[in-house]
Amino acid sequence: MVSMDLSASITLLLTISCCLWNTESRTYSSVLSVPNGSSWGEWGPISFCSSGYANAFSLKVEKDNWTLDNTGLNGIRLYCDDGTEIESRVGPWGTWTRNLFCNKSYLVSYSLRVEPRKGILDDTAVNNIKFKCSDGVGRRGFGTTLGKFGPWSQSCQSNGICGMRTRMEDAQGLGDDTALNDVVFYCC
């Protein structure tokens, strides 16, 4: 009897832990990507809305600080209509901007503003992002103006974006820091 109680407790604990981690816990229909992301850094974990879709976002941005090493975009946070907030990997520099919302619709595609590699000069990689909402309205983030916006991703054919994964370069010490280098979004 004691072993059955222990086994039930462990099963319950594992079930709750899985749901609270919110990582790779949802079925998705497609992955959105763009060709102009940079390749520095490592991919972080996939993070999903618990059950809804992303209808707002904010950015963690290091504004140009007129030093020899700027990073630009350091993180993306999605706000889901089910009340959850999700992030993947986030860099240490900058501050979070105010939220930008889709009005009674969901985020369905995106475009990245990326600065190309500059050789021995300061690299920043991703500097801003803009999203399209399912009602056709665009929302441009409050990132920096370095680089150019690339092509739009495909659009979600289902309801909207429900998850994300970012590529982030860790702090390089005395080397050149870039922070956020790429992102992919998941449609559900």
C-alpha positions in Angstrom: 0.0 0.0 0.0 2.8 2.4 0.9 4.6 1.8 -2.5 1.3 2.6 -4.4 1.0 5.9 -2.5 4.6 6.7 -3.2 4.2 5.8 -6.9 1.0 8.0 -7.2 2.8 10.9 -5.5 5.8 10.7 -7.9 3.5 10.5 -10.9 1.6 13.5 -9.8 4.8 15.5 -9.1 6.2 14.6 -12.6 3.0 15.6 -14.3 2.8 19.0 -12.5 6.6 19.6 -13.1 6.1 19.0 -16.8 3.3 21.5 -17.1 5.0 24.2 -15.0 8.3 24.1 -17.1 6.2 25.0 -20.2 9.0 23.7 -22.5 8.3 21.6 -25.6 4.9 20.7 -24.1 2.6 21.6 -27.0 1.8 20.3 -30.5 2.6 22.9 -33.2 1.7 23.0 -36.9 4.6 24.9 -38.3 7.9 26.8 -37.6 8.4 30.3 -38.8 12.0 31.5 -39.6 13.7 34.2 -41.6 17.0 33.9 -43.6 18.8 37.0 -42.2 19.4 35.9 -38.6 23.1 35.6 -37.4 24.9 32.4 -36.4 26.7 33.4 -33.2 25.6 31.7 -30.0 23.5 28.8 -29.0 19.8 28.0 -29.3 17.9 28.3 -26.0 14.9 26.1 -25.0 11.6 26.2 -26.8 8.9 27.9 -24.8 5.2 27.7 -25.4 2.0 29.5 -24.3 0.2 27.2 -22.0 -2.9 26.9 -24.2 -3.5 30.2 -26.0 -1.7 32.3 -28.6 0.7 35.3 -28.5 -1.1 38.6 -28.9 1.6 41.0 -27.6 5.3 41.3 -27.2 8.1 43.4 -25.5 11.8 43.6 -26.2 14.9 43.7 -24.0 17.1 46.4 -25.7 20.5 47.8 -25.0 20.3 51.3 -26.6 23.4 52.6 -28.3 25.6 53.5 -25.3 28.4 55.1 -27.4 30.9 52.6 -26.2 33.0 50.2 -28.3 30.6 47.3 -27.6 26.8 47.5 -28.1 24.5 44.5 -28.3 21.1 45.8 -29.5 18.4 43.2 -28.9 18.8 41.0 -25.8 15.5 39.3 -25.5 11.9 38.8 -26.7 9.0 38.3 -24.4 5.6 37.1 -25.8 2.4 37.7 -23.9 -0.3 35.0 -24.5 -4.0 35.4 -24.4 -4.2 32.7 -21.7 -2.2 34.9 -19.3 1.2 33.3 -19.7 4.4 35.2 -20.6 7.1 33.3 -22.4 10.8 33.8 -23.2 13.6 31.6 -24.5 17.2 32.7 -23.8 17.7 36.3 -22.7 20.9 38.4 -22.6 22.1 40.4 -19.6 22.2 43.9 -21.1 19.4 46.5 -21.6 15.9 47.0 -20.3 12.5 45.8 -21.3 10.3 48.0 -23.5 6.6 48.6 -23.1 4.3 45.9 -24.5 2.9 46.1 -28.1 -0.5 44.4 -28.6 -2.5 43.0 -31.4 -6.1 44.3 -31.1 -8.3 41.2 -30.7 -6.0 39.1 -32.9 -2.7 37.1 -32.7 0.9 37.5 -33.9 1.2 35.5 -37.1 4.5 36.5 -38.9 7.7 38.5 -38.3 10.7 40.3 -39.8 14.1 40.9 -38.1 16.2 44.0 -38.3 19.8 42.7 -38.4 23.1 44.4 -38.8 25.5 42.5 -41.1 28.9 41.3 -39.8 31.3 44.2 -39.5 34.6 42.4 -39.2 36.9 44.1 -36.6 34.2 46.7 -35.8 31.4 46.3 -33.3 28.8 43.7 -34.2 25.3 43.8 -32.8 23.4 41.1 -34.9 19.6 41.5 -34.2 18.5 45.0 -33.4 14.7 45.0 -33.7 11.7 42.9 -34.8 8.3 43.6 -36.3 5.3 41.4 -36.2 2.1 41.1 -38.3 -1.2 40.5 -36.4 -3.9 38.2 -37.8 -6.0 41.3 -38.5 -3.3 42.6 -40.9 -2.0 45.3 -38.6 1.8 45.5 -38.2 3.6 46.2 -34.9 7.3 47.4 -34.9 9.3 46.9 -31.7 11.2 49.6 -29.8 14.6 48.2 -30.7 17.6 50.1 -32.3 17.9 51.4 -35.8 21.1 49.6 -36.7 20.9 47.3 -39.7 18.0 46.6 -42.1 14.8 44.7 -41.9 14.9 41.5 -43.9 12.1 39.6 -45.5 8.9 38.6 -43.7 8.5 35.0 -42.5 5.7 32.9 -43.8 2.4 33.4 -41.9 0.8 31.0 -39.5 -1.9 29.0 -41.3 -3.4 28.1 -38.0 -4.5 30.5 -35.3 -1.2 32.2 -34.5 2.2 32.1 -32.9 2.2 30.0 -29.7 5.9 29.4 -29.0 9.4 30.6 -29.6 13.1 29.8 -29.4 16.0 32.3 -29.5 19.7 32.0 -30.4 21.8 34.0 -27.9 25.5 34.6 -27.7 26.8 34.5 -24.1 29.0 37.4 -22.8 32.4 37.3 -24.5 34.4 39.0 -21.8 36.9 41.2 -23.6 35.5 40.0 -27.0 32.7 41.6 -29.0 29.2 40.8 -27.6 26.2 40.5 -29.9 23.4 39.0 -27.6 20.3 38.0 -29.6 21.3 36.5 -33.0 18.2 34.7 -34.3 14.7 33.5 -33.4 12.1 31.0 -34.6 8.4 31.0 -33.8 6.0 28.1 -33.6 2.4 28.2 -34.9 -0.4 26.2 -33.2 
